[in-house]
Amino acid sequence: MRIVKIFLAGLMLLVAVPLAVQAALWWSQEHPSSWAAADWSSTNTLPPAVRSRPAMIRVYSARTGRWKGVFATHSWIVLKEEGAPAYERWEKVGWGRPVRRNNYAPDGRWYSNDPRVVYEVRGARAQRLIPKIRTGIAAYRYRSYGDYRVWPGPNSNTFIAAVLAAVPELAASLPPTAIGKDFPVDGRWMGWTPSRTGFRISLGGYAGVTLAWVEGLEINILGFVLGVDFRNPALKLPGLGRLGV
């Protein structure tokens, strides 16, 4: 029993300390006071679609707004078929029509926070996988009004995780700060990870364990993720995210 208490205390410290560090960093910076005051403009990191002929798939992640930005990020996916004159941005939000297409610039800021690319593939492989992504988007279960729940899901990250799970060939994973990614859209408490390279146990998104080659080892405690990335060596910490290669 003593060993169990020490283990649980250690886990709580591993959650609390990174969150405290990230909170200090977050509140030391300036942030917009409201949705209307935030910058949602393009970061101009994508070349104009008409000048970039190859097909492309990109998954973006950016810090959310206000207090949620301390520990959570928002994810979306960008598609461009070969020769297409424009990009498509797909995501789920918590207001209005949940699943949205092209509501913001494909490489736009989210609540004034610059996004980062967490996955990218171009060329023939991207062209081959885009139809499967479209099928995954169309088949997403929680796409109606009222289907959004900030915690533990289904939310924006649940949507992208479900789309990635529909195309395991992508071998992509979301960052540990993508709270909601472990919400089981099929209702099962145990199953494959989105990459199909391992298994995941999830208690409704509130807690769980993941072990896979692509996703690594992850322990979910109330949505906060602790873990290790084996494929690209790194630590995964609540709030701080991924620290490593």
N, C-alpha and C positions, 0 to 999 in steps of 0.2 A: 504493500500500500504506500509506503514512503517513497519507493522508486516511482510509482505512478504520479504521486503529488509533485515530485521533483521534475518529472518529465513534462507534466502539464504546466507547471510554473515556467519552465524553460520555453515552452511553446508560446506562452502568453508574452514573455519578454521579447521573443523574436518577432512577435507581431507589434507590440507596443513601441519598442525602441525605433524601428524604421519609420513607423507612422509619426512619432514625435519629431524625428529629424525632418521628414518631409513637410510636416505642418509648419515647423519653424522656417524652412526655406520658402514655403508657399506664402505665408503671411508677411514675409519680409519683402515681397514683391508687390507691384501695383497690379490691380485687376479691375476690369470694368464693373461698375456698380449694378448693371442690369443687362438684360438681353439686348435692349435697344442701343445701349452704349458700347456694346462689344463690336469688335472688328471681325467680320465674316468674309473678308476679301480673299482673293487668290494670293498664294505665296509666289506665284510665277515660277514654280519649280518643275512644271510639266511643259514640254515643248508644245506649240500649237499642234492640234491633232492633224491638220492638213499637211503639216511638214514632217510628220512622223508616221510613215506608212505601216510599219509592223504592228501586229495585234499586241495588246498589252492587258495585263491584269495587275492591279495594285491594291493592296490592303493598307489603309491608313489608320493611325491612332493618334488622338490628341486629348490633352487634359480637358476635363469638363469645366463648367463655370462655378463660381462662388465656392462654398465650403466643400462641395463634392470634388473639386479639383485637387484637394489634398491627397486623396487616395484612389480616384477613379479616372478612367479615360473612356472616350467615345470612339467607336470604330465604324468605318465604312469601307466599301469596296468600289473600285473604279475599273470600268471595262472600256476597251476600244478594239473593235474588230479590224482586221487588216484593211487598210485604205479608207476607213471610216472618217468622215469629216469632223467628228466631235467625240468627246468622251462621255461616258455615262457614269453617274455617281448614284449608288444605291445605299440606303441606310434606313434604320428605324428610329423614330423619335417618340417623345412622350406627349406630344400635343398634336391635335388635328388628325389628319390622315396618317396612320402609323408608318407604313412602308412608303418611302418617298424616292422619287427618281429626279435627279438634277435640280434639287431645291437650292443647292449651294455650288460654288465653284468646285471642280473635282479635287483640286489641291488647296482648297480654302482653309482658312483658320477656323477654329472652333472656340467660341467665346474668347477671341483674341489670342488663343494659344496655337502656335505653329504645329502642324501635324508632322509625324514622322512615318516613313514607309516601313512597315513591318514585314511585308512580303511583296515580291514582284516577279513576274515572268513575262517574257516577250516572245514574239515570233510565232513559229508554227505550233509550238506546244500551247501557247496562250490561245491561239485561234481554235485549236482542237477542244480546249476545255471550256471556252466561253459558253457554248450551248448548254453544257451541264450546269454551269453556274446559273444561267437563266432558269433552268428547270428547278434548281434548288430555291431560287428566289420565289418562283411561282408557287412552289409547294410548301412554303413556310407556314406553319400552323397558326402562329399568333400574329395575324396581319389585320385583324379587325379593330374597330374603335373600342377602347377600353381594355385591350389586350396587353398594354404596356404596364410594367411594374418596375420601379427603379431598383428595388432590392427584394429578393435575390435574383429576380428575373420573372418573366422574360422581358428583356430590355434591348437596347441597341446592340450590345455585345452578344447577347443570345442569338440575335438575328444573324450576325456575321458568322458566329461559330456554327450555326445550323447550315448556312450556305457552304462553309468550308467542309463540313461533314458530308455534304452531298457530293463533294468532289474530293475524295481522299487522295487522288493522284497529285493534288497540289502540295501535299505534305507541309501545310502551313499551320501555324499556331498563333494565337493572340497573346499579347503581353499579360503578365500577371496582374496588372492594374485594370484589366478589362473585366471588371466585376459583372457577373451575369453570364460569362462565357460557359460556366459549368452547370447552368440550369438545364435539367434534362427535358428537352422538348418532347421526347417520346414517353415521358412519365416513368421510365425505368430507372431503378436505383443503381443498376450495374450494366455496363456495356462497353463497346469499343470507344476509343477516343476519336475525335474528328478525323485524324490522320490514319486511323485503322492500324497504327503501329503499337498499340498497347491497350490497356483497360482503364476504366474510370469507375469509381464508386461515388455516387452523389446522393446525398440526402436532401433532395429538393433544392439543391443549390446552396443550402445553409452550411453544409459541411461535406467533406469528401476527400478522396485520395485519387491521384492520377499517376500512372506509371507507364511511360511510353517512350519510344526513341525520339519522336518529333517533339512531343510536349514535355518530355523529361519527367522528373519526379516533382509532384506538386501536392501540397497539403492545403486544403481549403478550410479555413476556420471563419465561419460567418461571412464568407465572400472574400476574405483576405487570403492571399496566396503566399505560401512559403515554398521554396523549392530549389531545384538544381536543374540546369540545362546540360545534358550530356553531349548532345550533338555539337553545339557551339558553346563551350564551357562558360557558365555564368551562374550567379546566384539570382534567385527570384525573391524579392522582398516586398512586403506590403507597403504601399505608398511610393516607395523609391523605384519600384519596378525591377527591371533586369539590369544587373551589374556584371559586366564581363565582356567577352568578345562580341 
